[in-house]
Amino acid sequence: MRRMKFTGVGAYVPERVVTNHDLEKMMDTSDEWIQQRTGIVERRWVEPGLENSDMAAKATLAACQDAGCDVKDIDLIIYATLSPEYLFPGTGVVLEKKLGLTRTPVLDIRNQCSGFLYGLAVANGMIASGMYQRILLVGSELHSRGLNKSTAGRDVTVIFGDGAGATVLEATDEDKGLIDILIHADGRYAEDLTCLLPSARVEGFITPEQVARGEHYPHMAGNKVFKHAIVKMPEAIQEVCKRNHLTPRDLDVLIPHQANLRINEIVGRALEIEPKVFNNIQKYGNTTAASIPLAMRDALDQGFLKPGHLLGLTAFGSGFTWGAALVRM
Ligand code: UT7
């Protein structure tokens, strides 16, 4: 079985910075509450005219430049997002068009905060089987236009931000790259973090009455999600380490999904590797499928993550879905 290595990591965030103080002007919230409960100081929101696929394209070009390849050299695009431009087709083909490609296969996946890990698992299987040599995996989210910016939506709205991350993944005979990955899901919790509309359960997929009631906005049972996240992410890291005869202490760096700084602090303490946990949620909020590649780019730029490091990745989110991976950088 051939291994898969990361040859390029790219990121893009919109220029518009939205601080907690900016949110105070829209809803009944405070900088103090947001920082204490989530660690978030600011996030990015798009300006009109910038779309999910535009952010993905910018992150893709940066990843390809990092990898020293051309977009034409990509064999498959995997696009992870929960904030697509159309109900169908998936946003992957919109990105493909913007990249000037006309034949490259595109796979859209809907695994929310675990989207990047699910995409990594799919890419790994395809590269290991010999089906493809070079895969682009993108996580891109445009949350800001879909958030309830009144007090009724404050628990959800203050945590999410816009942004994109992309990685170029290539087959390798070297002793580096993805060592192992596991992914899990438990659909019993599907409605604890969800956006119910538009929906094929509804005539016309959405009604004016539903919109008037605000049912088209995301809903989150925050406490429940929090309680599961702090158990499932450490468990997944333990599991992937154990089956590779490693312990979490062997990791040089852990990049968890960026949903809440308190969650990641608890995960770091549970695994007894708190100083090795990398976070950038303070600057970007929760960018869902984009958060891991965005954090990888920042960690590389800051020298926190270096070639040769043993990197752990973990994520948890809507579904519930979760997982963990081990990577030799
Ligand atoms: O990325 C996918 C996975 N998502 C997550 O992992 C998110 C997990 N959940 C969380 O991060 C947290 O649950 C939140 C940050 C969303 C909420 O924090 P919390 O500590 O669980 O707060 P809470 O929902 O228990 O609310 C506590 C209080 C409530 O007021 P009362 O009932 O005690 O008077 C809320 O109404 O805080 C209030 N509140 C707020 N106050 C100011 C909720 N949101 C806000 C807000 N500003 N934005």
Boltz pocket constraint, residues with backbone or C-beta under 6 A from the ligand:
constraints:
  - pocket:
      binder: B
      contacts: [[A, 28], [A, 29], [A, 30], [A, 33], [A, 34], [A, 37], [A, 38], [A, 113], [A, 154], [A, 155], [A, 156], [A, 158], [A, 159], [A, 221], [A, 222], [A, 223], [A, 225], [A, 226], [A, 229], [A, 258], [A, 259], [A, 260], [A, 263], [A, 286], [A, 288], [A, 316], [A, 317], [A, 318]]
      max_distance: 6.0
